[in-house]
Amino acid sequence: MIYGYVRVSTEDQNNGPEAQRDTIKSRGIQIDEWHEDRASGKSLDRPEIADILARVKKGDTIVVAKLDRLSRSVVDAGTLMARAIKEEWNIIALDLGVDLSTPAGKMVASVVMAMAEFEREVIGQRIKEAMAVVKRNGTKSGKPIGKPRKYPEHICARICALSAAGISYREIGTMYNMTHSTVQRIVKRG
């Protein structure tokens, strides 16, 4: 099965779904099933990509005109590529020349996966350093004000530490599947 995937986050985006489809079709790739999401690429929590990822199996291919249509997160993109390699299905991203069925495509994918691993390690180091500062100062992170918080104390503390380490509310929200405003409220209460 060859899945064509297109994504836009706004109605008036220049690289709309038709332009993405045309780019894929211009390469002569015969798509069996088209999927389209109208959502942000900050996480994989999108109905159509979730549907593809639930059904993709050995020998299948996901084709995108641009890698950022699949995911704007280096970590998510790297994780998807690692999963595809492990489960023996393919990802083709036409803009970067990613095609896991070719040596050159695998090389490009390995760079993306290495960047994802680096980003995970940098975030982990920031968390560790921020938590050390919180502990050294004897302060509590994530302390609820007013009504009880619905998130566990350790999650709130970690979110506050990430914010203190310079990670944006949007990035933290992506990590914890929260809106940036929820993250902001947690940090302000902490």
C-alpha positions as CSV (number, residue, x, y, z in Angstrom):
1,M,0.0,0.0,0.0
2,I,1.3,3.5,-0.9
3,Y,-0.2,6.2,1.3
4,G,0.0,9.8,0.1
5,Y,-0.1,12.2,3.0
6,V,-0.7,16.0,2.8
7,R,-1.1,18.5,5.6
8,V,-1.9,22.1,6.0
9,S,-2.3,24.0,9.3
10,T,-4.4,26.9,7.8
11,E,-6.9,27.3,5.1
12,D,-4.9,29.8,3.1
13,Q,-1.5,28.2,3.2
14,N,0.6,28.6,0.0
15,N,1.7,25.0,0.0
16,G,-1.9,23.7,0.1
17,P,-3.1,20.1,-0.3
18,E,-3.4,20.3,-4.1
19,A,0.1,21.7,-4.5
20,Q,1.4,18.9,-2.3
21,R,-0.5,16.3,-4.3
22,D,0.7,17.7,-7.6
23,T,4.3,17.5,-6.3
24,I,3.9,13.9,-5.5
25,K,2.1,13.0,-8.7
26,S,4.8,14.8,-10.7
27,R,7.3,12.2,-9.5
28,G,5.2,9.5,-11.1
29,I,4.4,7.8,-7.7
30,Q,1.1,5.9,-7.9
31,I,-0.7,6.6,-4.6
32,D,-3.2,4.0,-3.4
33,E,-4.8,6.1,-0.7
34,W,-4.7,9.8,0.0
35,H,-4.9,11.2,3.5
36,E,-5.2,14.9,4.4
37,D,-4.9,16.6,7.8
38,R,-5.7,20.3,8.5
39,A,-3.7,20.6,11.8
40,S,-0.4,21.7,13.2
41,G,2.6,19.5,12.6
42,K,3.9,20.0,16.1
43,S,2.8,16.6,17.1
44,L,1.6,13.3,15.5
45,D,-1.8,13.7,17.3
46,R,-3.6,14.2,14.0
47,P,-6.4,11.9,12.8
48,E,-5.3,11.0,9.3
49,I,-1.6,10.3,10.1
50,A,-2.7,8.4,13.2
51,D,-4.9,6.3,10.9
52,I,-2.0,5.6,8.5
53,L,0.4,4.7,11.4
54,A,-2.1,2.3,12.9
55,R,-2.4,0.4,9.6
56,V,1.0,0.7,7.9
57,K,2.8,-2.7,7.6
58,K,5.9,-4.3,6.1
59,G,6.3,-3.3,2.5
60,D,4.0,-0.2,2.7
61,T,5.2,3.4,1.9
62,I,4.2,6.8,3.2
63,V,4.9,9.6,0.7
64,V,5.0,13.3,1.5
65,A,6.0,16.3,-0.6
66,K,8.0,17.8,2.3
67,L,9.2,16.2,5.5
68,D,7.7,19.1,7.5
69,R,4.3,18.0,6.3
70,L,4.8,14.7,8.1
71,S,6.2,16.3,11.2
72,R,7.7,19.6,12.3
73,S,9.3,17.9,15.2
74,V,12.8,16.5,14.6
75,V,12.2,14.0,17.4
76,D,9.0,12.7,15.9
77,A,10.4,12.5,12.4
78,G,13.5,10.6,13.7
79,T,11.3,8.3,15.7
80,L,9.0,7.6,12.7
81,M,12.0,6.8,10.5
82,A,13.5,4.5,13.1
83,R,10.1,2.7,13.4
84,A,9.9,2.5,9.6
85,I,13.3,0.9,9.3
86,K,12.6,-1.5,12.2
87,E,9.2,-2.6,10.8
88,E,10.4,-2.6,7.2
89,W,8.1,0.0,5.7
90,N,9.1,3.1,3.8
91,I,9.0,6.8,4.1
92,I,9.6,9.0,1.1
93,A,10.0,12.8,1.7
94,L,10.6,14.3,-1.8
95,D,12.1,17.6,-0.6
96,L,15.0,16.1,1.3
97,G,15.5,12.9,-0.8
98,V,14.5,10.7,2.0
99,D,13.6,7.2,0.6
100,L,14.3,4.5,3.1
101,S,14.5,2.0,0.3
102,T,17.7,3.6,-1.1
103,P,21.2,3.9,0.4
104,A,21.2,7.7,-0.1
105,G,17.7,8.0,1.5
106,K,18.8,5.9,4.5
107,M,21.8,8.2,4.9
108,V,19.6,11.3,5.0
109,A,17.3,9.6,7.4
110,S,20.2,8.6,9.6
111,V,21.2,12.3,9.8
112,V,17.6,13.2,10.8
113,M,17.6,10.4,13.4
114,A,20.9,11.6,14.8
115,M,19.6,15.1,15.1
116,A,16.5,13.8,16.9
117,E,18.6,11.8,19.4
118,F,20.8,14.9,20.0
119,E,17.7,17.0,20.6
120,R,16.4,14.5,23.1
121,E,19.7,14.4,24.9
122,V,19.9,18.3,25.0
123,I,16.4,18.5,26.5
124,G,17.3,15.8,29.0
125,Q,20.4,17.7,30.1
126,R,18.4,20.9,30.4
127,I,15.9,19.2,32.6
128,K,18.6,17.6,34.8
129,E,20.3,21.0,35.2
130,A,17.1,22.9,35.9
131,M,16.0,20.2,38.5
132,A,19.4,20.5,40.2
133,V,18.8,24.3,40.5
134,V,15.3,23.8,41.9
135,K,16.7,21.2,44.4
136,R,19.7,23.3,45.3
137,N,17.5,26.4,46.0
138,G,15.1,24.3,48.1
139,T,12.1,25.5,46.1
140,K,9.1,23.5,45.1
141,S,8.0,23.3,41.5
142,G,4.5,22.7,40.4
143,K,2.9,23.7,43.7
144,P,-0.8,24.1,43.2
145,I,-2.5,27.4,43.9
146,G,-6.3,27.4,44.4
147,K,-8.0,24.3,43.3
148,P,-6.1,21.0,43.0
149,R,-4.1,20.4,39.9
150,K,-5.2,17.5,37.6
151,Y,-1.5,16.8,36.7
152,P,0.8,14.8,39.0
153,E,3.2,16.9,41.0
154,H,6.3,15.3,39.3
155,I,4.9,16.2,35.9
156,C,4.4,19.8,37.0
157,A,7.9,20.0,38.5
158,R,9.4,18.7,35.2
159,I,7.4,21.2,33.2
160,C,8.6,24.0,35.4
161,A,12.2,22.8,35.1
162,L,11.9,22.6,31.3
163,S,10.6,26.2,31.2
164,A,13.4,27.3,33.5
165,A,15.8,25.6,31.0
166,G,14.5,27.8,28.2
167,I,12.2,25.3,26.5
168,S,9.2,27.2,25.0
169,Y,5.6,26.5,26.3
170,R,4.8,25.2,22.8
171,E,7.7,22.7,22.8
172,I,6.8,21.5,26.3
173,G,3.1,21.2,25.3
174,T,4.2,19.0,22.4
175,M,6.2,16.8,24.8
176,Y,3.3,16.4,27.2
177,N,0.4,16.6,24.8
178,M,-0.9,19.8,26.4
179,T,-1.7,23.2,25.0
180,H,0.8,25.9,25.4
181,S,-1.6,27.9,27.6
182,T,-2.0,24.9,30.0
183,V,1.8,24.7,30.2
184,Q,2.0,28.4,30.9
185,R,-0.6,28.1,33.7
186,I,1.4,25.3,35.3
187,V,4.6,27.3,35.1
188,K,3.0,30.4,36.6
189,R,1.5,28.4,39.5
190,G,4.8,26.6,40.1
